[in-house]
Amino acid sequence: MIKLDIINEVVNKTGITKTKAEQAVETVFESMKRALGQGDRIELRGFGVFNVRPRKTGVGRNPRTGAEVSIPPGKAVRFKPGKELQSID
């Protein structure tokens, strides 16, 4: 599923124009990005939880040369599905 599919679902379910649906979906995604950028936790009941966790310094390898490359510490977004999402067959 891509963003356009989500926009089309909003149009079909609500009957609003495609432009307004696109604006609504973009607003939701932008607010989620902003919240995660600030280190906030996003909890969507029945769906799951998004949070930002620190990532440790590591050592990787360049696949072409095999040379070791140091990976700097950073942050990574993690998603933990809710119970309802886990029970999908």
PDB file of N, CA, C and O in Angstrom:
ATOM      1  N   MET A   1       0.852  -1.176   0.000  1.00  0.00           N
ATOM      2  CA  MET A   1       0.000   0.000   0.000  1.00  0.00           C
ATOM      3  C   MET A   1       0.896   1.235   0.000  1.00  0.00           C
ATOM      4  O   MET A   1       1.882   1.297   0.734  1.00  0.00           O
ATOM      5  N   ILE A   2       0.550   2.199  -0.813  1.00  0.00           N
ATOM      6  CA  ILE A   2       1.299   3.449  -0.869  1.00  0.00           C
ATOM      7  C   ILE A   2       0.402   4.594  -0.403  1.00  0.00           C
ATOM      8  O   ILE A   2      -0.791   4.405  -0.165  1.00  0.00           O
ATOM      9  N   LYS A   3       0.990   5.774  -0.278  1.00  0.00           N
ATOM     10  CA  LYS A   3       0.247   6.918   0.236  1.00  0.00           C
ATOM     11  C   LYS A   3      -0.986   7.215  -0.619  1.00  0.00           C
ATOM     12  O   LYS A   3      -2.030   7.588  -0.082  1.00  0.00           O
ATOM     13  N   LEU A   4      -0.882   7.058  -1.928  1.00  0.00           N
ATOM     14  CA  LEU A   4      -2.016   7.315  -2.817  1.00  0.00           C
ATOM     15  C   LEU A   4      -3.181   6.376  -2.510  1.00  0.00           C
ATOM     16  O   LEU A   4      -4.341   6.776  -2.607  1.00  0.00           O
ATOM     17  N   ASP A   5      -2.878   5.134  -2.143  1.00  0.00           N
ATOM     18  CA  ASP A   5      -3.935   4.190  -1.763  1.00  0.00           C
ATOM     19  C   ASP A   5      -4.663   4.671  -0.507  1.00  0.00           C
ATOM     20  O   ASP A   5      -5.884   4.552  -0.407  1.00  0.00           O
ATOM     21  N   ILE A   6      -3.914   5.208   0.439  1.00  0.00           N
ATOM     22  CA  ILE A   6      -4.527   5.730   1.669  1.00  0.00           C
ATOM     23  C   ILE A   6      -5.417   6.919   1.338  1.00  0.00           C
ATOM     24  O   ILE A   6      -6.528   7.027   1.858  1.00  0.00           O
ATOM     25  N   ILE A   7      -4.937   7.810   0.477  1.00  0.00           N
ATOM     26  CA  ILE A   7      -5.730   8.976   0.073  1.00  0.00           C
ATOM     27  C   ILE A   7      -7.021   8.524  -0.606  1.00  0.00           C
ATOM     28  O   ILE A   7      -8.092   9.058  -0.320  1.00  0.00           O
ATOM     29  N   ASN A   8      -6.924   7.549  -1.498  1.00  0.00           N
ATOM     30  CA  ASN A   8      -8.125   7.047  -2.181  1.00  0.00           C
ATOM     31  C   ASN A   8      -9.103   6.402  -1.207  1.00  0.00           C
ATOM     32  O   ASN A   8     -10.314   6.533  -1.383  1.00  0.00           O
ATOM     33  N   GLU A   9      -8.610   5.709  -0.186  1.00  0.00           N
ATOM     34  CA  GLU A   9      -9.495   5.125   0.840  1.00  0.00           C
ATOM     35  C   GLU A   9     -10.238   6.233   1.590  1.00  0.00           C
ATOM     36  O   GLU A   9     -11.435   6.110   1.852  1.00  0.00           O
ATOM     37  N   VAL A  10      -9.532   7.316   1.937  1.00  0.00           N
ATOM     38  CA  VAL A  10     -10.170   8.432   2.636  1.00  0.00           C
ATOM     39  C   VAL A  10     -11.265   9.038   1.759  1.00  0.00           C
ATOM     40  O   VAL A  10     -12.353   9.344   2.246  1.00  0.00           O
ATOM     41  N   VAL A  11     -10.981   9.211   0.470  1.00  0.00           N
ATOM     42  CA  VAL A  11     -11.980   9.760  -0.465  1.00  0.00           C
ATOM     43  C   VAL A  11     -13.198   8.844  -0.529  1.00  0.00           C
ATOM     44  O   VAL A  11     -14.332   9.316  -0.460  1.00  0.00           O
ATOM     45  N   ASN A  12     -12.973   7.541  -0.661  1.00  0.00           N
ATOM     46  CA  ASN A  12     -14.084   6.592  -0.779  1.00  0.00           C
ATOM     47  C   ASN A  12     -14.918   6.504   0.492  1.00  0.00           C
ATOM     48  O   ASN A  12     -16.143   6.398   0.421  1.00  0.00           O
ATOM     49  N   LYS A  13     -14.274   6.545   1.647  1.00  0.00           N
ATOM     50  CA  LYS A  13     -15.006   6.398   2.919  1.00  0.00           C
ATOM     51  C   LYS A  13     -15.740   7.669   3.319  1.00  0.00           C
ATOM     52  O   LYS A  13     -16.829   7.600   3.889  1.00  0.00           O
ATOM     53  N   THR A  14     -15.150   8.848   3.024  1.00  0.00           N
ATOM     54  CA  THR A  14     -15.729  10.092   3.521  1.00  0.00           C
ATOM     55  C   THR A  14     -16.473  10.892   2.465  1.00  0.00           C
ATOM     56  O   THR A  14     -17.362  11.677   2.796  1.00  0.00           O
ATOM     57  N   GLY A  15     -16.120  10.703   1.195  1.00  0.00           N
ATOM     58  CA  GLY A  15     -16.778  11.468   0.142  1.00  0.00           C
ATOM     59  C   GLY A  15     -16.219  12.866  -0.042  1.00  0.00           C
ATOM     60  O   GLY A  15     -16.775  13.651  -0.810  1.00  0.00           O
ATOM     61  N   ILE A  16     -15.128  13.201   0.645  1.00  0.00           N
ATOM     62  CA  ILE A  16     -14.524  14.522   0.456  1.00  0.00           C
ATOM     63  C   ILE A  16     -13.696  14.512  -0.829  1.00  0.00           C
ATOM     64  O   ILE A  16     -13.435  13.456  -1.405  1.00  0.00           O
ATOM     65  N   THR A  17     -13.293  15.690  -1.261  1.00  0.00           N
ATOM     66  CA  THR A  17     -12.527  15.773  -2.509  1.00  0.00           C
ATOM     67  C   THR A  17     -11.142  15.161  -2.315  1.00  0.00           C
ATOM     68  O   THR A  17     -10.641  15.045  -1.196  1.00  0.00           O
ATOM     69  N   LYS A  18     -10.545  14.774  -3.435  1.00  0.00           N
ATOM     70  CA  LYS A  18      -9.221  14.150  -3.389  1.00  0.00           C
ATOM     71  C   LYS A  18      -8.175  15.135  -2.864  1.00  0.00           C
ATOM     72  O   LYS A  18      -7.249  14.737  -2.158  1.00  0.00           O
ATOM     73  N   THR A  19      -8.318  16.405  -3.203  1.00  0.00           N
ATOM     74  CA  THR A  19      -7.378  17.428  -2.737  1.00  0.00           C
ATOM     75  C   THR A  19      -7.419  17.551  -1.220  1.00  0.00           C
ATOM     76  O   THR A  19      -6.379  17.601  -0.564  1.00  0.00           O
ATOM     77  N   LYS A  20      -8.623  17.599  -0.671  1.00  0.00           N
ATOM     78  CA  LYS A  20      -8.758  17.710   0.789  1.00  0.00           C
ATOM     79  C   LYS A  20      -8.274  16.449   1.485  1.00  0.00           C
ATOM     80  O   LYS A  20      -7.670  16.522   2.555  1.00  0.00           O
ATOM     81  N   ALA A  21      -8.534  15.293   0.887  1.00  0.00           N
ATOM     82  CA  ALA A  21      -8.073  14.035   1.477  1.00  0.00           C
ATOM     83  C   ALA A  21      -6.553  13.980   1.476  1.00  0.00           C
ATOM     84  O   ALA A  21      -5.939  13.555   2.454  1.00  0.00           O
ATOM     85  N   GLU A  22      -5.947  14.415   0.368  1.00  0.00           N
ATOM     86  CA  GLU A  22      -4.486  14.433   0.284  1.00  0.00           C
ATOM     87  C   GLU A  22      -3.897  15.375   1.331  1.00  0.00           C
ATOM     88  O   GLU A  22      -2.883  15.062   1.956  1.00  0.00           O
ATOM     89  N   GLN A  23      -4.528  16.515   1.516  1.00  0.00           N
ATOM     90  CA  GLN A  23      -4.072  17.482   2.512  1.00  0.00           C
ATOM     91  C   GLN A  23      -4.198  16.900   3.921  1.00  0.00           C
ATOM     92  O   GLN A  23      -3.314  17.104   4.754  1.00  0.00           O
ATOM     93  N   ALA A  24      -5.278  16.183   4.194  1.00  0.00           N
ATOM     94  CA  ALA A  24      -5.485  15.578   5.511  1.00  0.00           C
ATOM     95  C   ALA A  24      -4.435  14.506   5.790  1.00  0.00           C
ATOM     96  O   ALA A  24      -3.859  14.465   6.877  1.00  0.00           O
ATOM     97  N   VAL A  25      -4.187  13.643   4.811  1.00  0.00           N
ATOM     98  CA  VAL A  25      -3.198  12.571   4.988  1.00  0.00           C
ATOM     99  C   VAL A  25      -1.803  13.166   5.177  1.00  0.00           C
ATOM    100  O   VAL A  25      -1.051  12.724   6.045  1.00  0.00           O
ATOM    101  N   GLU A  26      -1.456  14.166   4.366  1.00  0.00           N
ATOM    102  CA  GLU A  26      -0.157  14.827   4.494  1.00  0.00           C
ATOM    103  C   GLU A  26      -0.004  15.467   5.873  1.00  0.00           C
ATOM    104  O   GLU A  26       1.070  15.403   6.471  1.00  0.00           O
ATOM    105  N   THR A  27      -1.069  16.081   6.379  1.00  0.00           N
ATOM    106  CA  THR A  27      -1.029  16.714   7.694  1.00  0.00           C
ATOM    107  C   THR A  27      -0.768  15.685   8.785  1.00  0.00           C
ATOM    108  O   THR A  27       0.019  15.931   9.699  1.00  0.00           O
ATOM    109  N   VAL A  28      -1.424  14.539   8.693  1.00  0.00           N
ATOM    110  CA  VAL A  28      -1.218  13.477   9.687  1.00  0.00           C
ATOM    111  C   VAL A  28       0.229  12.999   9.660  1.00  0.00           C
ATOM    112  O   VAL A  28       0.869  12.879  10.704  1.00  0.00           O
ATOM    113  N   PHE A  29       0.748  12.725   8.450  1.00  0.00           N
ATOM    114  CA  PHE A  29       2.121  12.230   8.346  1.00  0.00           C
ATOM    115  C   PHE A  29       3.141  13.273   8.795  1.00  0.00           C
ATOM    116  O   PHE A  29       4.121  12.933   9.458  1.00  0.00           O
ATOM    117  N   GLU A  30       2.923  14.530   8.443  1.00  0.00           N
ATOM    118  CA  GLU A  30       3.850  15.590   8.859  1.00  0.00           C
ATOM    119  C   GLU A  30       3.856  15.747  10.375  1.00  0.00           C
ATOM    120  O   GLU A  30       4.916  15.935  10.972  1.00  0.00           O
ATOM    121  N   SER A  31       2.685  15.673  11.005  1.00  0.00           N
ATOM    122  CA  SER A  31       2.635  15.799  12.463  1.00  0.00           C
ATOM    123  C   SER A  31       3.316  14.603  13.132  1.00  0.00           C
ATOM    124  O   SER A  31       3.939  14.756  14.183  1.00  0.00           O
ATOM    125  N   MET A  32       3.201  13.411  12.529  1.00  0.00           N
ATOM    126  CA  MET A  32       3.892  12.237  13.077  1.00  0.00           C
ATOM    127  C   MET A  32       5.407  12.399  12.945  1.00  0.00           C
ATOM    128  O   MET A  32       6.147  12.100  13.882  1.00  0.00           O
ATOM    129  N   LYS A  33       5.871  12.870  11.786  1.00  0.00           N
ATOM    130  CA  LYS A  33       7.309  13.095  11.588  1.00  0.00           C
ATOM    131  C   LYS A  33       7.844  14.108  12.588  1.00  0.00           C
ATOM    132  O   LYS A  33       8.909  13.914  13.174  1.00  0.00           O
ATOM    133  N   ARG A  34       7.092  15.196  12.780  1.00  0.00           N
ATOM    134  CA  ARG A  34       7.517  16.249  13.712  1.00  0.00           C
ATOM    135  C   ARG A  34       7.599  15.702  15.138  1.00  0.00           C
ATOM    136  O   ARG A  34       8.559  15.980  15.858  1.00  0.00           O
ATOM    137  N   ALA A  35       6.600  14.931  15.540  1.00  0.00           N
ATOM    138  CA  ALA A  35       6.586  14.367  16.894  1.00  0.00           C
ATOM    139  C   ALA A  35       7.758  13.409  17.097  1.00  0.00           C
ATOM    140  O   ALA A  35       8.424  13.453  18.132  1.00  0.00           O
ATOM    141  N   LEU A  36       8.014  12.542  16.112  1.00  0.00           N
ATOM    142  CA  LEU A  36       9.139  11.612  16.226  1.00  0.00           C
ATOM    143  C   LEU A  36      10.467  12.352  16.213  1.00  0.00           C
ATOM    144  O   LEU A  36      11.409  11.951  16.898  1.00  0.00           O
ATOM    145  N   GLY A  37      10.550  13.427  15.442  1.00  0.00           N
ATOM    146  CA  GLY A  37      11.763  14.242  15.403  1.00  0.00           C
ATOM    147  C   GLY A  37      12.067  14.883  16.743  1.00  0.00           C
ATOM    148  O   GLY A  37      13.228  15.127  17.071  1.00  0.00           O
ATOM    149  N   GLN A  38      11.029  15.157  17.518  1.00  0.00           N
ATOM    150  CA  GLN A  38      11.204  15.737  18.849  1.00  0.00           C
ATOM    151  C   GLN A  38      11.414  14.662  19.908  1.00  0.00           C
ATOM    152  O   GLN A  38      11.600  14.970  21.086  1.00  0.00           O
ATOM    153  N   GLY A  39      11.384  13.398  19.487  1.00  0.00           N
ATOM    154  CA  GLY A  39      11.596  12.301  20.420  1.00  0.00           C
ATOM    155  C   GLY A  39      10.346  11.837  21.125  1.00  0.00           C
ATOM    156  O   GLY A  39      10.425  11.055  22.073  1.00  0.00           O
ATOM    157  N   ASP A  40       9.181  12.308  20.678  1.00  0.00           N
ATOM    158  CA  ASP A  40       7.916  11.910  21.300  1.00  0.00           C
ATOM    159  C   ASP A  40       7.518  10.499  20.878  1.00  0.00           C
ATOM    160  O   ASP A  40       8.009   9.964  19.884  1.00  0.00           O
ATOM    161  N   ARG A  41       6.633   9.925  21.648  1.00  0.00           N
ATOM    162  CA  ARG A  41       6.097   8.589  21.388  1.00  0.00           C
ATOM    163  C   ARG A  41       4.716   8.761  20.773  1.00  0.00           C
ATOM    164  O   ARG A  41       3.939   9.604  21.220  1.00  0.00           O
ATOM    165  N   ILE A  42       4.405   7.971  19.751  1.00  0.00           N
ATOM    166  CA  ILE A  42       3.091   8.028  19.106  1.00  0.00           C
ATOM    167  C   ILE A  42       2.387   6.702  19.358  1.00  0.00           C
ATOM    168  O   ILE A  42       2.864   5.641  18.955  1.00  0.00           O
ATOM    169  N   GLU A  43       1.250   6.782  20.027  1.00  0.00           N
ATOM    170  CA  GLU A  43       0.473   5.576  20.334  1.00  0.00           C
ATOM    171  C   GLU A  43      -0.863   5.651  19.616  1.00  0.00           C
ATOM    172  O   GLU A  43      -1.655   6.562  19.857  1.00  0.00           O
ATOM    173  N   LEU A  44      -1.112   4.689  18.733  1.00  0.00           N
ATOM    174  CA  LEU A  44      -2.375   4.595  18.022  1.00  0.00           C
ATOM    175  C   LEU A  44      -3.086   3.342  18.532  1.00  0.00           C
ATOM    176  O   LEU A  44      -2.719   2.224  18.169  1.00  0.00           O
ATOM    177  N   ARG A  45      -4.085   3.529  19.360  1.00  0.00           N
ATOM    178  CA  ARG A  45      -4.784   2.403  19.986  1.00  0.00           C
ATOM    179  C   ARG A  45      -5.308   1.439  18.926  1.00  0.00           C
ATOM    180  O   ARG A  45      -5.908   1.861  17.938  1.00  0.00           O
ATOM    181  N   GLY A  46      -5.081   0.164  19.130  1.00  0.00           N
ATOM    182  CA  GLY A  46      -5.528  -0.852  18.198  1.00  0.00           C
ATOM    183  C   GLY A  46      -4.600  -1.035  17.010  1.00  0.00           C
ATOM    184  O   GLY A  46      -4.787  -1.960  16.220  1.00  0.00           O
ATOM    185  N   PHE A  47      -3.598  -0.164  16.869  1.00  0.00           N
ATOM    186  CA  PHE A  47      -2.663  -0.287  15.747  1.00  0.00           C
ATOM    187  C   PHE A  47      -1.257  -0.567  16.238  1.00  0.00           C
ATOM    188  O   PHE A  47      -0.668  -1.593  15.895  1.00  0.00           O
ATOM    189  N   GLY A  48      -0.706   0.354  17.053  1.00  0.00           N
ATOM    190  CA  GLY A  48       0.635   0.133  17.563  1.00  0.00           C
ATOM    191  C   GLY A  48       1.267   1.403  18.089  1.00  0.00           C
ATOM    192  O   GLY A  48       0.615   2.441  18.206  1.00  0.00           O
ATOM    193  N   VAL A  49       2.554   1.301  18.406  1.00  0.00           N
ATOM    194  CA  VAL A  49       3.295   2.411  19.001  1.00  0.00           C
ATOM    195  C   VAL A  49       4.564   2.665  18.187  1.00  0.00           C
ATOM    196  O   VAL A  49       5.313   1.741  17.870  1.00  0.00           O
ATOM    197  N   PHE A  50       4.788   3.937  17.856  1.00  0.00           N
ATOM    198  CA  PHE A  50       6.026   4.370  17.219  1.00  0.00           C
ATOM    199  C   PHE A  50       6.844   5.113  18.273  1.00  0.00           C
ATOM    200  O   PHE A  50       6.307   5.948  19.001  1.00  0.00           O
ATOM    201  N   ASN A  51       8.131   4.815  18.357  1.00  0.00           N
ATOM    202  CA  ASN A  51       8.992   5.590  19.251  1.00  0.00           C
ATOM    203  C   ASN A  51      10.398   5.654  18.666  1.00  0.00           C
ATOM    204  O   ASN A  51      10.750   4.894  17.764  1.00  0.00           O
ATOM    205  N   VAL A  52      11.190   6.578  19.201  1.00  0.00           N
ATOM    206  CA  VAL A  52      12.553   6.783  18.727  1.00  0.00           C
ATOM    207  C   VAL A  52      13.496   6.248  19.793  1.00  0.00           C
ATOM    208  O   VAL A  52      13.383   6.584  20.971  1.00  0.00           O
ATOM    209  N   ARG A  53      14.431   5.406  19.357  1.00  0.00           N
ATOM    210  CA  ARG A  53      15.410   4.846  20.288  1.00  0.00           C
ATOM    211  C   ARG A  53      16.807   5.182  19.801  1.00  0.00           C
ATOM    212  O   ARG A  53      17.052   5.282  18.599  1.00  0.00           O
ATOM    213  N   PRO A  54      17.717   5.355  20.744  1.00  0.00           N
ATOM    214  CA  PRO A  54      19.107   5.609  20.325  1.00  0.00           C
ATOM    215  C   PRO A  54      19.715   4.352  19.717  1.00  0.00           C
ATOM    216  O   PRO A  54      19.405   3.233  20.126  1.00  0.00           O
ATOM    217  N   ARG A  55      20.576   4.556  18.744  1.00  0.00           N
ATOM    218  CA  ARG A  55      21.262   3.444  18.103  1.00  0.00           C
ATOM    219  C   ARG A  55      22.736   3.533  18.474  1.00  0.00           C
ATOM    220  O   ARG A  55      23.331   4.609  18.415  1.00  0.00           O
ATOM    221  N   LYS A  56      23.325   2.407  18.854  1.00  0.00           N
ATOM    222  CA  LYS A  56      24.713   2.366  19.298  1.00  0.00           C
ATOM    223  C   LYS A  56      25.680   2.538  18.136  1.00  0.00           C
ATOM    224  O   LYS A  56      25.329   2.355  16.970  1.00  0.00           O
ATOM    225  N   THR A  57      26.906   2.895  18.493  1.00  0.00           N
ATOM    226  CA  THR A  57      27.983   2.923  17.516  1.00  0.00           C
ATOM    227  C   THR A  57      28.278   1.489  17.109  1.00  0.00           C
ATOM    228  O   THR A  57      28.240   0.576  17.933  1.00  0.00           O
ATOM    229  N   GLY A  58      28.568   1.304  15.846  1.00  0.00           N
ATOM    230  CA  GLY A  58      28.820  -0.054  15.391  1.00  0.00           C
ATOM    231  C   GLY A  58      29.895  -0.092  14.330  1.00  0.00           C
ATOM    232  O   GLY A  58      30.416   0.940  13.907  1.00  0.00           O
ATOM    233  N   VAL A  59      30.216  -1.294  13.910  1.00  0.00           N
ATOM    234  CA  VAL A  59      31.186  -1.494  12.845  1.00  0.00           C
ATOM    235  C   VAL A  59      30.494  -2.285  11.742  1.00  0.00           C
ATOM    236  O   VAL A  59      29.943  -3.359  11.981  1.00  0.00           O
ATOM    237  N   GLY A  60      30.533  -1.734  10.523  1.00  0.00           N
ATOM    238  CA  GLY A  60      29.951  -2.415   9.377  1.00  0.00           C
ATOM    239  C   GLY A  60      31.030  -2.711   8.356  1.00  0.00           C
ATOM    240  O   GLY A  60      32.208  -2.428   8.577  1.00  0.00           O
ATOM    241  N   ARG A  61      30.622  -3.278   7.250  1.00  0.00           N
ATOM    242  CA  ARG A  61      31.584  -3.592   6.188  1.00  0.00           C
ATOM    243  C   ARG A  61      31.084  -3.021   4.871  1.00  0.00           C
ATOM    244  O   ARG A  61      29.891  -3.048   4.569  1.00  0.00           O
ATOM    245  N   ASN A  62      32.031  -2.502   4.095  1.00  0.00           N
ATOM    246  CA  ASN A  62      31.732  -2.058   2.749  1.00  0.00           C
ATOM    247  C   ASN A  62      31.563  -3.319   1.897  1.00  0.00           C
ATOM    248  O   ASN A  62      32.500  -4.112   1.796  1.00  0.00           O
ATOM    249  N   PRO A  63      30.390  -3.526   1.281  1.00  0.00           N
ATOM    250  CA  PRO A  63      30.165  -4.774   0.552  1.00  0.00           C
ATOM    251  C   PRO A  63      31.094  -4.958  -0.658  1.00  0.00           C
ATOM    252  O   PRO A  63      31.379  -6.089  -1.052  1.00  0.00           O
ATOM    253  N   ARG A  64      31.557  -3.871  -1.236  1.00  0.00           N
ATOM    254  CA  ARG A  64      32.436  -3.987  -2.402  1.00  0.00           C
ATOM    255  C   ARG A  64      33.859  -4.343  -2.022  1.00  0.00           C
ATOM    256  O   ARG A  64      34.465  -5.242  -2.606  1.00  0.00           O
ATOM    257  N   THR A  65      34.391  -3.626  -1.030  1.00  0.00           N
ATOM    258  CA  THR A  65      35.804  -3.818  -0.691  1.00  0.00           C
ATOM    259  C   THR A  65      36.015  -4.722   0.508  1.00  0.00           C
ATOM    260  O   THR A  65      37.097  -5.284   0.679  1.00  0.00           O
ATOM    261  N   GLY A  66      35.004  -4.866   1.331  1.00  0.00           N
ATOM    262  CA  GLY A  66      35.155  -5.665   2.542  1.00  0.00           C
ATOM    263  C   GLY A  66      35.814  -4.895   3.675  1.00  0.00           C
ATOM    264  O   GLY A  66      36.042  -5.443   4.753  1.00  0.00           O
ATOM    265  N   ALA A  67      36.121  -3.623   3.433  1.00  0.00           N
ATOM    266  CA  ALA A  67      36.772  -2.805   4.458  1.00  0.00           C
ATOM    267  C   ALA A  67      35.786  -2.478   5.573  1.00  0.00           C
ATOM    268  O   ALA A  67      34.595  -2.285   5.329  1.00  0.00           O
ATOM    269  N   GLU A  68      36.296  -2.420   6.794  1.00  0.00           N
ATOM    270  CA  GLU A  68      35.448  -2.077   7.933  1.00  0.00           C
ATOM    271  C   GLU A  68      35.143  -0.581   7.912  1.00  0.00           C
ATOM    272  O   GLU A  68      35.997   0.241   7.579  1.00  0.00           O
ATOM    273  N   VAL A  69      33.914  -0.254   8.274  1.00  0.00           N
ATOM    274  CA  VAL A  69      33.459   1.123   8.318  1.00  0.00           C
ATOM    275  C   VAL A  69      32.800   1.339   9.672  1.00  0.00           C
ATOM    276  O   VAL A  69      31.981   0.527  10.104  1.00  0.00           O
ATOM    277  N   SER A  70      33.154   2.436  10.344  1.00  0.00           N
ATOM    278  CA  SER A  70      32.513   2.693  11.632  1.00  0.00           C
ATOM    279  C   SER A  70      31.170   3.386  11.383  1.00  0.00           C
ATOM    280  O   SER A  70      31.066   4.293  10.557  1.00  0.00           O
ATOM    281  N   ILE A  71      30.167   2.947  12.101  1.00  0.00           N
ATOM    282  CA  ILE A  71      28.824   3.496  11.979  1.00  0.00           C
ATOM    283  C   ILE A  71      28.590   4.380  13.200  1.00  0.00           C
ATOM    284  O   ILE A  71      28.649   3.899  14.331  1.00  0.00           O
ATOM    285  N   PRO A  72      28.324   5.678  12.982  1.00  0.00           N
ATOM    286  CA  PRO A  72      28.158   6.592  14.115  1.00  0.00           C
ATOM    287  C   PRO A  72      26.858   6.324  14.868  1.00  0.00           C
ATOM    288  O   PRO A  72      25.917   5.764  14.306  1.00  0.00           O
ATOM    289  N   PRO A  73      26.804   6.723  16.139  1.00  0.00           N
ATOM    290  CA  PRO A  73      25.547   6.557  16.887  1.00  0.00           C
ATOM    291  C   PRO A  73      24.475   7.464  16.287  1.00  0.00           C
ATOM    292  O   PRO A  73      24.781   8.499  15.695  1.00  0.00           O
ATOM    293  N   GLY A  74      23.253   7.072  16.443  1.00  0.00           N
ATOM    294  CA  GLY A  74      22.150   7.857  15.896  1.00  0.00           C
ATOM    295  C   GLY A  74      20.850   7.478  16.559  1.00  0.00           C
ATOM    296  O   GLY A  74      20.826   6.945  17.669  1.00  0.00           O
ATOM    297  N   LYS A  75      19.782   7.760  15.868  1.00  0.00           N
ATOM    298  CA  LYS A  75      18.449   7.436  16.375  1.00  0.00           C
ATOM    299  C   LYS A  75      17.731   6.617  15.326  1.00  0.00           C
ATOM    300  O   LYS A  75      17.950   6.800  14.128  1.00  0.00           O
ATOM    301  N   ALA A  76      16.877   5.716  15.770  1.00  0.00           N
ATOM    302  CA  ALA A  76      16.102   4.880  14.859  1.00  0.00           C
ATOM    303  C   ALA A  76      14.651   4.834  15.320  1.00  0.00           C
ATOM    304  O   ALA A  76      14.371   4.740  16.515  1.00  0.00           O
ATOM    305  N   VAL A  77      13.741   4.901  14.370  1.00  0.00           N
ATOM    306  CA  VAL A  77      12.318   4.809  14.678  1.00  0.00           C
ATOM    307  C   VAL A  77      11.956   3.334  14.768  1.00  0.00           C
ATOM    308  O   VAL A  77      12.299   2.545  13.887  1.00  0.00           O
ATOM    309  N   ARG A  78      11.270   2.974  15.825  1.00  0.00           N
ATOM    310  CA  ARG A  78      10.836   1.595  16.043  1.00  0.00           C
ATOM    311  C   ARG A  78       9.313   1.563  16.093  1.00  0.00           C
ATOM    312  O   ARG A  78       8.673   2.514  16.541  1.00  0.00           O
ATOM    313  N   PHE A  79       8.748   0.458  15.629  1.00  0.00           N
ATOM    314  CA  PHE A  79       7.302   0.265  15.657  1.00  0.00           C
ATOM    315  C   PHE A  79       6.995  -1.034  16.377  1.00  0.00           C
ATOM    316  O   PHE A  79       7.565  -2.081  16.071  1.00  0.00           O
ATOM    317  N   LYS A  80       6.091  -0.955  17.334  1.00  0.00           N
ATOM    318  CA  LYS A  80       5.647  -2.147  18.046  1.00  0.00           C
ATOM    319  C   LYS A  80       4.142  -2.292  17.767  1.00  0.00           C
ATOM    320  O   LYS A  80       3.349  -1.452  18.194  1.00  0.00           O
ATOM    321  N   PRO A  81       3.751  -3.354  17.054  1.00  0.00           N
ATOM    322  CA  PRO A  81       2.329  -3.508  16.727  1.00  0.00           C
ATOM    323  C   PRO A  81       1.480  -3.775  17.960  1.00  0.00           C
ATOM    324  O   PRO A  81       1.940  -4.387  18.924  1.00  0.00           O
ATOM    325  N   GLY A  82       0.229  -3.306  17.919  1.00  0.00           N
ATOM    326  CA  GLY A  82      -0.717  -3.557  18.994  1.00  0.00           C
ATOM    327  C   GLY A  82      -1.279  -4.960  18.922  1.00  0.00           C
ATOM    328  O   GLY A  82      -1.027  -5.688  17.962  1.00  0.00           O
ATOM    329  N   LYS A  83      -2.039  -5.340  19.932  1.00  0.00           N
ATOM    330  CA  LYS A  83      -2.580  -6.700  19.996  1.00  0.00           C
ATOM    331  C   LYS A  83      -3.490  -7.008  18.805  1.00  0.00           C
ATOM    332  O   LYS A  83      -3.430  -8.102  18.245  1.00  0.00           O
ATOM    333  N   GLU A  84      -4.334  -6.043  18.418  1.00  0.00           N
ATOM    334  CA  GLU A  84      -5.256  -6.285  17.305  1.00  0.00           C
ATOM    335  C   GLU A  84      -4.511  -6.498  16.001  1.00  0.00           C
ATOM    336  O   GLU A  84      -4.925  -7.312  15.176  1.00  0.00           O
ATOM    337  N   LEU A  85      -3.416  -5.778  15.805  1.00  0.00           N
ATOM    338  CA  LEU A  85      -2.638  -5.915  14.580  1.00  0.00           C
ATOM    339  C   LEU A  85      -1.852  -7.221  14.580  1.00  0.00           C
ATOM    340  O   LEU A  85      -1.638  -7.810  13.520  1.00  0.00           O
ATOM    341  N   GLN A  86      -1.424  -7.676  15.741  1.00  0.00           N
ATOM    342  CA  GLN A  86      -0.674  -8.921  15.834  1.00  0.00           C
ATOM    343  C   GLN A  86      -1.551 -10.139  15.556  1.00  0.00           C
ATOM    344  O   GLN A  86      -1.059 -11.180  15.121  1.00  0.00           O
ATOM    345  N   SER A  87      -2.845 -10.002  15.808  1.00  0.00           N
ATOM    346  CA  SER A  87      -3.739 -11.157  15.657  1.00  0.00           C
ATOM    347  C   SER A  87      -4.291 -11.314  14.247  1.00  0.00           C
ATOM    348  O   SER A  87      -5.177 -12.138  14.023  1.00  0.00           O
ATOM    349  N   ILE A  88      -3.780 -10.533  13.285  1.00  0.00           N
ATOM    350  CA  ILE A  88      -4.225 -10.657  11.886  1.00  0.00           C
ATOM    351  C   ILE A  88      -3.687 -11.960  11.315  1.00  0.00           C
ATOM    352  O   ILE A  88      -2.497 -12.257  11.431  1.00  0.00           O
ATOM    353  N   ASP A  89      -4.561 -12.726  10.706  1.00  0.00           N
ATOM    354  CA  ASP A  89      -4.141 -14.005  10.105  1.00  0.00           C
ATOM    355  C   ASP A  89      -3.906 -13.860   8.637  1.00  0.00           C
ATOM    356  O   ASP A  89      -3.548 -14.831   7.970  1.00  0.00           O
TER     357      ASP A  89
END
